[in-house]
Amino acid sequence: MPRAMRVSPLIAWLCLLCGSLPAVAQHATGSDVFSGEQAFQSYCANCHGKTGNQIANVDLGHGLFRKPYSDEDLANIVMKGIPATAMPATPNMSAEQATQIVAYLRSRALLKDMGQGGDALRGKALFAGKGQCISCHRIDGEGSRLGPDLSRIGLLRSTDQIATSLLDPDREVQPNNRSYSVTTRDGTRISGRLLNHDAFTVQLLDTSEQLRSFEKTDLRSEGFIPSPMPSTRGTLSDQELTDLVRYLASLRGSGNK
Amino acid sequence: MKMSPRFILYCLLALASLSAQAQVTARQLLAPDTVPGDWLSYSRDYNNQRHSPLKQINARNVDRLHLQWVWQARSLEKFEATPLVVNGVLYTVQAPNDVVALDAATGRIFWTYSHQPSPARTCCGRVNRGLAILGETLFMGTVDAHLLAIDARSGQLLWDSKVADATAQYSITMPPLVVKDKVYIGTAGGDMGIRGFIAAYDAKTGRQLWKFHTIPEPGEPGNDTWSADSWQKGGAAIWNHGAYDPEANLVYFGTGNPAPDWDGRTRLGDNLYSDSVVALDADTGKLRWHYQFTPHDELDYDSTQVPVLADITWHNKPRKVMLWANRNGLMYVLDRITGEFLLGKPYVEVNWMDGFDAQGRPHRVPGMVPTPQGTLVRPHVHGAINWAPPAYSPRTGLFYVAHWEHSGIVAIEGQFPQSVGINARQTTMGDVTLEPFLNNEDEARGVIRAYDPATLKPRWEYALGNITWGGMLSTAGDVVFGGGKDGYFVALDAKTGRLLWKAALGGQVNAGAMSYAVNGKQYIAIAAGAALFVFAL
């Protein structure tokens, strides 16, 4: 199947599972969802909020609508508004954009449902085993510091955000988790997580888990680099991904508080 | 799982490079001179000598010190913390309880861990005096009476143990002490009627291992030194750093005032172990010996100064001693193995006692308590010295103390409906009003003195323009550093006290200086106002 036409295995799998849900944009691609999110943030978030829950009884981010609308209904509402309400028409929106917004909203609802399934114990095993997450991440003092510490990730991120990060690691990287690389004048290249930088210096937690500080005058080059985290797409099964999300969402921090 | 070459490289590097940036071993804590450029604990070593072996900066060149960087804390609380430095990373506390990791060469921030303490009442500010470290873990007590363990590399919380109930007036301001695999922590709150203690925690898990109450309960020796049930809320808090003697396997802590501070009528007796030093078995917490500096204190003379351990010649024989400049205006030499009182004498004007018996018990001057007409008490309620750490140089053999001279306070029984006079204040720590001596607390002044431990006589004195809350630093360059309330930070010749260098920092010096090295360059760090200032040649 051409890449542009490939249905996200996760979405397809969840569509099969969730028969009671309205027909989803079954041919939506990851690209559609991404474009839909951008369009949503541009056209809709002003009133509905960034996560779609700013209006009473409407939680677009979790698939909660006032009626069980079909995708077509929703696309029409997005384009034409709802007469006699505050929901305005958007005359310059294309049908394609409206469909992408619907795909985005449906995907968010599905991701949430995914977090409610799964087996956290199996997810924990995947974290340390097949998923190899522990080689970059740390939970309760175990694992690497290269990536973000995930001990409290269940408090900090929703299940759909966790799933999104697993599928598309580069899509949203928090400022304190960005990867950075410097090359010193003698040609040594050091990479790591960017902790701080200013006009004259750069601070990293390097791949050796050392806190490093550099004067920019000592560097030949420096700059952001893509996240080294690989996508789980195509490497973990949908069930495994669901288990992993379930496990991560369960992490609320430990210690004897 | 498909792995990108980039990801595989990251994993290989991570596995291959478990190097030791923040790996502080128990052995290094025992022998900090093996890492001379680091400063691994509050006073650098278990003896609390605050003596750095670094000598790049010395008496001949210290006048060329200049500012390297300044780090501004986002806090209006007093900056009382002494930083730690481990392999080029400086760790300090932004009051009340934010831990900050900085590049020790540039002052740039690596990470900040923020703890938002629940509302907690402290007597004297939501302050913190510093951290401890073992392995890759930093330890901090919080003003809401928790003990936190924080990953030194990432700044992530590892564990959080509740030490005491903050709503019952317990709080923590002291730096923890780490010995072997244990973290020792006590609490403040002695002015609010807590029952003091020191507790040991497992450094790895945060589990409490033992707890020594500084006030014995009924059935324990010493409980009969408290009348009625006054022992239950008798204070004796431990709120400053302790010391450790590895050969004796003893940890030492000073204890605070009995409560209520200024009214002993409800707590008749000596009130053990308030205003004392307690020597505890480091493993079990069992009391080995104690010495009480101020029995039945009614003048708020906490004995929470930092114990300074030194090996000196005493009557022509080597002796392991403990030097103590106390808030009550007396300086002491104790045998730190047995607790034997060897010497004690006033080092400022003292009028509440006029001598010692053979066991070192002070003879009280009758009537030196709050009276309706007012009693002038010397030294001041804030003491000859309060909590600021002294220093000791094994090179000069001198004990360096920054303290107040000419201080006093007028203690008046009963609370007045309104404050009276300049700087008058009332206190709830007993039925008393404290009036500044001569209505002007600036009558007192600060001094830095070098004392001979064998005689407790001063060898030299440097007069500060104002009183001081600052501690001392000694270095192998034969320079000592101190500061005062007026914001001056001074470098003095360790042998003569001659002023060698000074800097006006524009804020009160409320901490002790420290020294470290990065890439062969020696630095001197001092907190003043709300900032940390770092100097080098």
Contacts between the chains, C-beta under 8 A, distances in Angstrom:
chain1	res1	chain2	res2	distance
A	130	B	1	6.6
A	131	B	1	7.0
A	132	B	1	6.3
A	132	B	11	7.4
A	135	B	10	8.0
A	135	B	11	4.7
A	135	B	14	6.4
A	135	B	15	7.6
A	136	B	10	6.7
A	136	B	11	7.3
A	136	B	14	7.1
A	138	B	154	7.3
A	138	B	156	7.2
A	140	B	158	7.8
A	141	B	151	7.3
A	141	B	158	5.3
A	144	B	14	5.0
A	145	B	151	7.3
A	145	B	153	5.6
A	145	B	154	4.6
A	146	B	10	6.3
A	146	B	14	5.6
A	149	B	151	7.8
A	149	B	154	6.0
A	149	B	156	4.4
A	151	B	156	6.8
A	151	B	157	7.9
A	191	B	10	7.6
A	195	B	109	7.6
A	195	B	110	5.1
A	195	B	111	5.9
A	196	B	108	5.8
A	196	B	109	5.2
A	196	B	110	6.6
A	198	B	108	6.8
A	201	B	103	7.4
A	201	B	106	5.5
A	201	B	108	5.1
A	203	B	103	6.3
A	203	B	108	5.5
A	203	B	109	7.1
A	203	B	110	5.3
A	205	B	110	7.5
A	205	B	153	6.6
A	205	B	154	6.8
A	207	B	10	5.6
A	207	B	13	3.9
A	207	B	14	5.8
A	207	B	17	6.9
A	208	B	13	6.4
A	208	B	14	7.4
A	208	B	17	3.4
A	208	B	18	7.9
A	208	B	19	5.7
A	209	B	14	6.9
A	209	B	17	7.2
A	209	B	18	7.6
A	209	B	21	7.7
A	209	B	153	5.6
A	210	B	17	7.7
A	210	B	19	6.3
A	210	B	21	4.6
A	210	B	153	7.5
A	211	B	21	6.3
A	211	B	22	7.8
A	211	B	88	7.9
A	211	B	89	5.2
A	211	B	101	6.6
A	211	B	103	7.6
A	211	B	110	4.8
A	211	B	153	6.3
A	213	B	88	7.8
A	213	B	103	3.7
A	213	B	105	6.8
A	213	B	106	6.0
A	213	B	108	6.0
A	213	B	110	7.5
A	215	B	106	7.5
A	226	B	6	7.5
A	228	B	4	7.4
A	228	B	6	5.1
A	228	B	7	4.9
A	228	B	9	8.0
A	228	B	10	4.5
A	229	B	7	7.2
A	230	B	1	6.9
A	230	B	2	6.6
A	230	B	3	6.2
A	230	B	4	5.7
A	230	B	7	5.2
A	232	B	1	7.6
A	234	B	2	7.0
A	235	B	1	4.0
A	235	B	2	5.5
A	236	B	1	7.2
A	253	B	157	7.4
A	254	B	159	7.9
A	255	B	149	7.9
A	255	B	157	6.8
A	255	B	158	6.7
A	255	B	159	3.7
A	255	B	160	4.9
A	255	B	161	7.8
A	255	B	206	6.6
A	256	B	159	6.1
A	256	B	160	7.2
A	256	B	161	5.6
A	256	B	205	7.4
A	256	B	206	5.4
A	256	B	207	6.9
A	257	B	160	4.9
A	257	B	162	7.4
